[in-house]
């Protein structure tokens, strides 16, 4: 197999031929080049700390991606270190090992060969790498510089040898076969015939493993010789000026190695026959003008690569531990020496490399290392691509020789080569990455690094909001967009949850008005409250935004929120209020399942509930004024009463039959002389009940629609019309006839004149009466008696079985503001004792019978 990266070009040319070898180098360095551009861009966009590629990815893509890729990059460096140690062992054994069939002590061949002996040699060499890494980055830098000088000298000697060495025959000893098995290779010098023979591919069996080589397996081995581009970035925490050194050093290394590999490939192809290239990975010693120097260079280069990967793995592990993404599992790796060297991370990395050495299979390790490195490179490109696409103002790298096209090409190249090399390894690596992503998403603590996902979402949402043109709205695609006003979440937890079921994937805003004057305050008092509200939304698991405002009165605050909440085509079209009554507020938040199931404390950012004897912040006249304001602004209105008594879990999950019901009364019970079922408000009420029934938690419930009829009004004809309307609207509901003659008689007894002027209860097919006239309240407050309203309340209450929730028609407030208290009084009488009830008034068309 491969002894070191110094003989990499010969191995590739021997099996793939010159054409395919040049193609492999071009593909590998194309992928590496695109990745280097991304690395340079990220490295020059801010201060770098320890961790190299992990630090870049985690700070760009967030802890989930960073932590998962960090683990894979750590494993890649660990396996890479083991790969080079085993390669160095192979080179040492090739030079000093006892050939099969010979006795010890013959010449320089004094080292016995076996699995356990080679493991021992690898352990000793790894201990030497450990010793250098434990001393610190300074001694490592000095050692690598010395090794660089040695390798440069060896490379110069090799280049001279191609021209200075005469043609010779090279006997090849194959140590993994019978001792009598030998083959002859030849160094021909520069020969056109040799060049022609080596142009095409000639894949053969690898003499060290007995496996047939292929394009993908040769590329996997070759790519490992190119992964050193991350060596500099892995040392980012030890560099004085990483933003300056990483781009220059990395680009220089890539260009230099690419030119050297191509030059060596051509020289070898023109001077060495294929047998020599395939069967003797140490042939450079045989053709060198000074063979011992080549041996020293191979050992030095391989040892340097092993140390580079070991120290890189330790820095990644230290960065992972310091970020606390894996909690106590990596706590030991945080410990450092007095000089700041992460000694425990180095020792842990050494232990993992030692475990990998037990495999003893270079081919297997090479494939794993290549897959992991390609996945890491793809993620580095993804991080740079995300930063570029997010268009964040603070993404201002001083290195500008990249675009999103180079990032995309780098990602595509890495992914394609991963699956070409080994579909199984690539799929397994992606699966492992996905598991790490999920584990970190649910288990890791939140970070303060910033999440690129938020920047990308903002960028895309802004574009789509601009595309959301309100002039193109159509009733077929109408959806409720709710603004729920909340005075104190402690008494509104179940109402918040109920409105979340009503929104049908529409906008949902929790509004709150703080009665203070900013002119008299040193700072905005709403900012400290924002986190408490957002935590509440998370804990209740509702898909809602939070909008807080300061105002001198609640009515002014609600107006502000109705005017300003939302953005573009996403604005609240429906206002939801709790009911105004004298019921003492109860702390439902402490009893909510979201808190009782996990035994967590209720958020402390909310004030205690108002004492029952304390005055209200809102008067009855102001409350009705809020309803009137919303209707003037063409907002639908929902008033929710006793929703805190709704135990949704018990109502909807109990096994009792029949299933729970939703009662719908689409008739204005406070206007018995104009009872209609298909005006805009009635259809909106029906739509809201249907939307609730479509929510996943309410699908077991059944809609029951009540049709109020009088004697002699042809109830069956009215029922048939209503049934046809429901069919056209595709609404599944049971219709129940309710005779309310006794109730309407109480109404007419308080009116002047006989009931002959009573308009029959119709289906609103009559076009002559405008919707405004049908639902207007002005005179009703004086015409409808409390006795009648109590009778209507009793009529609703008598319908059994008791429903989970009721939907009632909400009349428009009177035009005379002096009648506001009477209006609210009659609403209170109408809904008294009904349990969870929603009063609904709609002002917009929301249903369609068209496709």
N, C-alpha and C positions, 0 to 999 in steps of 0.2 A: 504494500500500500504506500501511502505518501509518508516520506521521512520528514520533510519540512517544506515550508513554502519556497525554499530556494530551488527545489526540483519540481515545482508545480507545473511550470510550462512544459517540461519534458513529459510528464505524466499525461497531460492533456493532449499534446501533439501526438504522442505515441498511440493513443486510442482513437482520438477524434480526427486526426489529420489537421493540416494547417488551416484549411478553409473553415472547418467547423470550430477549430480552436479560436481563430480570430473572431468568428461569430459569437462564441461563448464569452470571450473577453468583452466584446462590444455590448452584448446583452447585460452581462454582469455590471459593467461599468456605467452603462446607461442607467440601470436601476440605482446604482450607488451614486452616480452623478446627480440624479434628480433628488435623491435623499439628502445628499450633501448640501444642495441648494436650500432645502427646507431646514436642515440643521443650522446652517449659517444664518438664515433669516430669523429663526427663533432665538439663536444665541446672541444676536445683536439687537434684540428687542427689549433688553432689560438685564438686570443683574442675575447671574447664574449662581446656583449653589451646588452642593454635592449631589450626585446622582445622575449626571449626564442626561441621556435620553429620557430616563424616567422623570427627572425633574422637569424637562421641557414638556413632556406629554401630560404629566399630572397638572402642571400649572396652566396648560392650555385647554385640556379636555376635561379636567376635573378629577376627583379622587378615584372614581370607579375605573375609568380608563387608565389613569396613571398607575394605580395600584396593581391592576391585573397585568398590564404590559410590563410594569416594573418586575413582577415575579417572573414573567416569561423571559425578560431580558437578563435577569439574574441567572436563571437556569441556562440560557444560551451561553452566557459567559462561563458558567461553571463547566458545562459540557465542552465548550471551546478550550478551556484550560486543560481538561482531561484529554482532549483530542491531541493537543500539542505535546503533552507529557508522554502519551503513548507513542506519538510519532518520534519523539526524541529517544525513547526507549528502543524503538525499532532501529533507529539509526545507530545507536550505541551497540546493540546486539549484532547488527549487520557488520560493524567494524571489529568488534572484540568478542563476539559470541563464538562458542565452540561449535563448529560445523557438525551436522549429524554424521555419526560413524567415526569421528576423530576423538582423540584423547585430549584432556586438558593440558595446557602448557605448551601446545605447539604454536610457536610464534607469538603473535599478540592476541590470539584467540584464547582467552582465559576465562570468559564469563559463561557459566552454564546457561542453557536455554530451556525454559519450561514456563507454563502459565504462572506458577507461583514465583519463580525467579524474576520474571519480567514485571510482575506486580510489585516485587520488592524493589527492583530498580526504579520503577515509576514512583513508589512511595518516597524513596530517597531524593529523587529529583524534585518531587513536589515539596518535600520538606525544605529543600534549598530555596525554592520560590517563596515558601512561607516565611523563611528567615528574612529574606530581603524585604518582603511586604510588611513584616512586623516592625522593621527598623523605621520605615516611614516612606513618604512620597519622595523625599529629597534623595535618599540613597537609591530609590528605584529610578528616579530621573537620571542620576549619574550613571547607573548601571546600563540603562537603555541607551544613553548617549555613547557609552563605550562600545556597546554591542552594535550600534549604528555604524560606528567607525570601522569595526571589524567586518561587518557585512558589506559595507561599501568597498573595502579593500578586496574582499573575496569576489564581489561582483566584477570589479575591475580585472582581477586575475582571470576569471572565467571568460570574460569577453576577449581578453588577449589570447587565452588558450585556444579559442576557436580558430584563430588565425595562425598561431605559432605551433600547434601540435600537428605532427605528421599523422597520416592515416595509420590506424592500428586496429588489431582485433582485440576484442575484450571478452574473455571467458566469463560466463555468468553462472554463479552458483545460486541454485534455488533452494533456500533453506527449509521450505515447508514440504519438500518432497523427499524422495529417496536420495541418499547422499550421492549415488552414481549418476543422478540426473543433472546434466549440465547443458547449457546452450551457448552459442557464440554470437555475440553482437559485434558490430564494427563501427568505428569512427572513420568515415571516408574522407573527411575534409570537405571543402566546398565542392559539391558535385551536383550537376543538373539532374542526373539520373536519380540520385538520392532525394532531391527536392520533389521530383515528379512522383516517386513512390510514396512520399509522405503527404501529398496534397489531399487525398481523399481519406475517408474514415476507415478504420480497421479495428473495430472493437473486438477485444479478446478477453479471455479469462484472467482475472486478477490473480497473480501467483500467490499473493499472501492470504487470500480468502477462498479461492476456488470459485468465485462468482463471476458470471458473465457481465461485463461492463456495458453500459448504454449511454446515450446522450445525457439522460437525466442523472444517472449515477455519477458520471464524470463531472457534470456541471455542479452537482452537490458538493463534490470534493473540491473542485476548483473555486467555488464561491467562498469556501471557508478561508481560502488564502486572501480574500479581499475584504474580510469583515473587520480589519483593523482600523477602518475609518472612524469607528466610535471610540477608539482608545483615548484620543485627546479629549473628547466631550465627556467621557466617563470620569476624567480627572478634573472636571470643571470646578469642584470645590477646592482643589489644591493649586489651581492656576491663579496668578496674580491678576491677570487681565483676560479672563476667559472670552469676553466678547471680542477681544482683539486677536487672541491667539488661536481660538478654535477655527474661525473661517480660513485664516491664512495657512495654518498648519494642515488642516484637513484637505483643503483644495490642492495644496502642493503635494501632499502624500498621494492623493488619488491620481493626479496627472503623472507623477513620477513612476508609480508602480504600474500604471497602465502602459506607459511607454516601454518600461523594462520588460514586462510580460510579453508584449508583442515583439520586441526585439529578440528576446531569448527564444520565443517560439519560432521565429524565422530562422535564426542561426542553427537551432537544433534540428529543424526540419531539413535544412540544407546540408548538414554534416553528419547526422547519426541515422543509422538504419532503424527500421521500426522495431526490430527485435531488441535492440539496445534500449530504446526508449520505453518499451513495454515491460521488459523483464528485469531491468536494473535501474532502480530508483536512485542509486548512488553513483551513476555513471559519470557525474561531473568530476569526481575524484580521479577516475581513470584517465580522463582526457586533460586534466589540469596540469599546468607547468609546475605547480607546487601543491600536490594532493593534500598534505596535512592542513594547509590553510583552508581548503574547502571543507574539510571535516570540522574544523573549529568554527567556520562560518555557519555551517548547518546547525551545529549544536547551539551556537550563540543565538541564531535567529529563532530557532524553535523554543529555546528557553525564554527568550524575550517575549515571544507570543504567549507562552504559558503564564508568565508573570503578569503580562498586560491584562489577560482575561481574569486572572485571580484577583488582582487589585481592583479591576473594574467591577467584578461581582461584589467585592466587599463594600465598595462605595455605594453601589445600588442598594445593597442590603441595609447599610447604615442609613441611607436616605429614607428607605421604607420604614425602618424602625423609628426614626426621628419624627416622621409624620403621623405615627400612631394609627395607621390604617388597619393594622392587624392586632391592635391591642397588646395584650401580654405575650402573645406568641413570639414577638420579635423584641421584647423589652431588653433582653440580654445584649442584643446587637447595638444598643445605644452607647455602651460604655466605650470610652476613649482613653488614650494615654494622656500624660501631662502635656505632650506636644500637640494633642488634638488628633492623633492617628486612631482610627476606629479599630482597635486591636481585636475586640471580640467579634466584630463583623468579619475581619480577616480570618480568624480562627474558625468561625462557623462556615465560611465559604470554603476554607481548606478541607473541613470535614466532609462537606458535600462533594467536593471534587474527588476526595479519596474514595467515597462510595461509588462514584461513577467509574473510577479506575477498575473496579472489580469486573466490569463488563468486558474489558479487554478487546472490544470490537471497534476498530476505527471506522469501518463502513457504517455501522449502525449509528454511532455517535455523530458522524459527519452529516448524515441525513437529518437527524434531529436538530443539530446546531443550525444547519442551513434553513430549515423551516422556521425555527424560532427567530433567527435573525431577519429573515424576510418579513415575518409578521411584525417585528418591531419596526423595521424600516417603513413598512406600509403605514403603521400608526403614526410615525413621525411625520410622514407626508400628509396624513389625515389631519394631524394637529395644525400644521401650517396652512393646509387648505381651509380648515374651519376658521382660523384666525383671519385669513384673507377674505373669505366669503362673509364673515360677520361684519366687516367694514367698521370695526371698532376704531374710534379716533386714536386710542392709545397704542394701536398696533402700528408702530413706526420703526421697523428695523432699518438700521443703517446699511445693511446688505440688501441691495435692491435687484440683484440679478436672478430673480425668480418671478413666476406668475402662478396663478391657479392652474394653468395648463401643465406646468412642470410637476406640480404636486399631484395632479390627477394622473399623469403619465407614470409617475413613480408608484402610486398605489396600484394602478393596473398592472404594471410590470411585475411588482412583487407578488400580487395575487396569482397571476398567470404562471409564474415560475414555481410558486409553491405547489400548485396542483400538477404541473408537469413533472416536477421532481418526485413527488410522492402524494398522490391523492389521499391515501389513508392518513399519512402524517399531517397533511394540511387540514383535513377534516377534524382529526383528533385535536390538533392545536387550536382550531377555531372553537371547538366544543369546550375545551378547557378554558379558553379565554372567556367564553360566554358564562360559564359557571362562576369564574372569578368575578366577572362584572356583576352578576346577580347577587353574589354573596356580599360584595363590597357595597352595592346599592342599598341593601337592607341592613347591613351590620355596621358599616363604617360610620364614624361620626361626621357631621357636616363640617366642611372646611371653610376657610376664609380666603381661599386662593382665587375665587371667582370661577364661574362655570361658563364655558364657551357655549353650552346649550342655551343658556339664557340670552346671550348675544345673538345667536343664530335665530332663536325664536322671535326675538324682538325685530330682527331684520325682516324676517318673513311675514310676521304679523302686520308690520307697518305697510308692507307692499300689498298684502291682501285686504287690509282695511281701506286702502286707497281704491282698490278695485271694487269694494262693496258699495255700489251706487244705490242710494235710497230711491232714486228715480226709476230703478228697474225692479223694485219690490213687486211681488204678486201675491195675492191672497192665498194661492195654492201653497205657498211656501212660508206662510206666516208662522211664527212661533212666539210664545210668550217670553218677554224679556222683563224680568222682575226687579223692582226696587223695594226691598223690605225694610221698613223703618223699625229700628230696634232701639229702645230706650236703655235697657240693661239686659245683656245676654243671659244673665242668671235666671230671668223669668221667661225667656223666649227660646229655649233650646229646642223644644219640640216643634215650635212654629218655624224655626229656621230649617229644620229637617223636612217639615211638610212642604214648605215652599220650594225646597230643592227638588222634591218629586214633581212639583207643578211646572217646572221651568222647561221641560222637554228639550234639553240640549241648548236652550237659549241663554241669553245673558242673565246673570243673577248677581245683584249687588246688595250687600248689607249696608244700609245707611244709618248714620247716627249723628245727632245734632247735640253739640256741646254749647250750653247757654253761657257764654262768656264773651267779653269784648277784648279783642286783640290789642286795642289801643292802651288798655290798662295793664297789659301783661308783659313781662320781660322777654318771653319767647312763646313759640307755638306750643300749647299744651297737648295737641293731638299727636305729635310725633312720638312721645313715649308710649302712647296707647296703641299705636299701630301694630307693634309686635304681638300684643295680647290678642288683638282681633284676628291677626293672621294665624296665630297658634290655635285659636278657637276654631277657625275654618278648617285647619288641618285635622284637628282632633275630632270634630264632628263629621269629617269626611264629606263635606259639601263642596260643590264646584261653584264657588262664589268669590267675587271681589269685595273689597271693603272700601267704603267711601265715607270719610268723616269730615264734618264741617263745623265751623263756629258761626253762631248767629245770635242776635238778641232775643229771638223767640223761636219756638219749634216750627211754627208755620213758615217763617222766613227761611229757616234752615232746609225744610222740605222743598220749598220752591227752588232754592239754590241747587239742591241735589237733582231735582227733576230737570233743571235747565242744563246742568253741567255733567251729570254722570254719563258714562259711556263715551264712545268716540266714533265719529263717522256714522256708518250704518248700524252700529251696535249701540243703541241707546234704549234705556228702559221705556217700555210702552205700557207697563202695568205697575201701579202703586199698590203695595200691600201694607195694611196697618193692622195692629192689634185692636181689639174692641175697647171702647171707652166705657168703663163701668166702675162700680165701687168695690169690685172684688179685690181682696188683699193679695198682692203679688206673692208667689211662692217660688222658692229657689229650686227650679227644675234642673239646673245644670248639675248639681251635686248628685241627683238621682238618674241622670241620663246614662244609658248603657255604655256610651263612649268612655265614661269615667268610672262607673261602678265595675265594669268588666276588667279593667286594668289597675284599679285601685290607685289611680293617679289623682293628685290634688287638682282641684278646680283652679284655673288660672287666677292669679292674685291681682291682675291688672284691672279688674272690674270692681267698682264700688259695691258695698252691700246694698241690698234692696231697700226701697223706701218703706218706712214704718207705716202701718195702716192709718195711723192718726196724722201723719205728716201731710201737708198740702201737696197737691199734684202740680207738676211743672206745666201742665197743659189744661186749659179750660175746655168746657164742652163746646162753647162757641168757636174756639180756635180749632178744635178737632174737626168739627163739621166744615169749617172754612178750608181746612187742608183738603178734604174730599172735594169741595166745590172747586178749589184751585186746580186740582188734578184733572177734573172733568173739563174745565175751561182750556187746559193745556192739551186736551184730547188724549189723556191717559186713561186707561181702564183702571178701575178701582176694585180692590178686594179688601173686605173687613173680616178678620178672623176672630171668632169668639170661642173661648174655652178649648183652643187647640192644645193647650198644655195638659189637658186631661186625656188626650188621645194617646193610648198605648198602642202604637202601630205594631210592634212586635207581637203583642197578644192578639190583637184584632185580626191580623193577616196570617198568622202562623198557627193558630189554634186549629185542631183537627175536627172541631165540631161542624156539623152541617145544619142548615144550609150555609154556603159561604157568606162572608161579610158583604154588606151592601153599601152603596153610595146613593143617597136619596137626592133627587134633583127636582126642584120646584121652579120651573121657568116662567112663572106667572108673577106679576107684581101684586102681591097680596095686600099692599096698601093702596091699590087702585082697582077695586073690584068692578068698577063700571067700565074698565077698559082692559080686561084680561086677555092678553094676546100671547101667542107662543112662538112667533117667528119674527119678532122685531130684532133689531141688532143686538140689544142687550140680552134677550133670551137665547139667541144663538151663541153669543159669547159665553154665557153661563153654561150652556150645554157643551161647548167646546172645552171649557176648563175642566168640567167633570170627566169628559172623555180623555183629556190629556192625563189626568190623575190616574185613570183606569189603565192607561197605556204604560205607566211607570212599572218597572220590573217588580217592585215590592207590592204593587196594588193589582196585579193581574188576576189574582184569585177573586177579587171583589166583583160584584155585579152591579150594573147601573139600573136604578129603578126611577122611572120618570112619571111624575104625578100630573094627571090631566084633570083639572077642576071643571066640573060640568054642573049645569042646573037643569031642573026639570023642564022638559019640553024643548031642549036645545040640541036634539039629535046627537047624543053622545057617541053613538057608534060611528057616525059619519066623521065626527071630529077625531075620534081615535084612529080611523083609517087614514085621514089626512096626516096626522102626526106620525103614524107608522111609515107612511110613504116618505115623509120628510127625513126620518131617521135612516131609511133605506138609501135615499139619495146621498145622504151625508156619510154613509158607511159606518154608522154608530150602532153597536149592539146594546140594546136597552130594553128592559121590560116596562110596558106602559100599564099604569094602574089608574083606573077611574076613581075620582073622589067627588062625591056629591057634597056641595057646600052651600046648598040653599039656606040652611039654618044660619050660616055665618053671614052670607050676603044680606039676609033679612035684617040682621042687626045693623048693618050699614044703612039700609034704606029707611029704617025707622028714625034715624037721626037727620034725614034729608027732607027738604020740602018737596011735596008732590009725590005722586004715586011712582012705583018702580017701573012704570011703563017705559020710561026713557032709558032703561038699562040696555046697554049694548050687549048683544049676545056674546058669550065666550067664543071667540073665533080663532082661526088659524093664521090671522094676519095676511090673508091673501088679498085683503082690501088695500088697494094702493092709495085710496083717497085720504087716509089718515097718516100724517107724517109721524116719524119715529119720535121726534121731539115732543109732539103732542101726547103720544101714548105713554111716555115715561116721565113727563114733567110733573113735578110734585106740587107747584105753588099753592093750590087751594086745598090739597088733600089733608094738610095738617089740621085744618079747621073742620073738614068734612068727615074724616075717619075718627071714630070715637075709640077711647081706650077699651071699651067693652068689646067692640068689634075686633080690635087687634088681639086682645086676649083670646077671643074665640078662634081667630086664625091661628094663633100660637097653639091652642089646644088641638085644632084640626091637624096641624103638622105633627104634633107630639103623639097623637093617637095611632099614626101609621106604624104598624109593626111588621116584622121585627125591627128593633132599634138598629139604626145604621151605624157604620163606623164614622161617617161624616155626612153632613147635609150641605147642599148648595142652595141658597135662596137668592131671589131677585132683590137687588139693592136699588131703591128708587133714587132719583136725582134729588139733591137737597133743594129746599125751597128757595126761590129767588129773594124772598124777604128774609134778611139775616136775623130779624127778631124771632123768627120761627125755628131757628137752629136748635135750641134746647128741646122744643116739642118734637122735632124730627128725630133727634137722638133718643128721646124718651120712648117714642113709638118703636124705634128699632130695638131698643132694649126689651120692651114688652114682647115684641114679635119673636125674639130669639131666646127668651128666658127659659132656662131648663132644657134646652134642646141638645145640650152636649156640644161636641165639636161641630161648629157651623161656620160656613163661609158665605158672606153676603157679597154678591157680584154685580157690578155694573160695567157694561162694555160699551165703548163708543166707536169701535172700529170693526169693519167686516173681517171675519176670521175664518169663515168656512166657504167651501166651494164644492159644487157638484160636478165640475168639469174635470176631465182627465189632465 
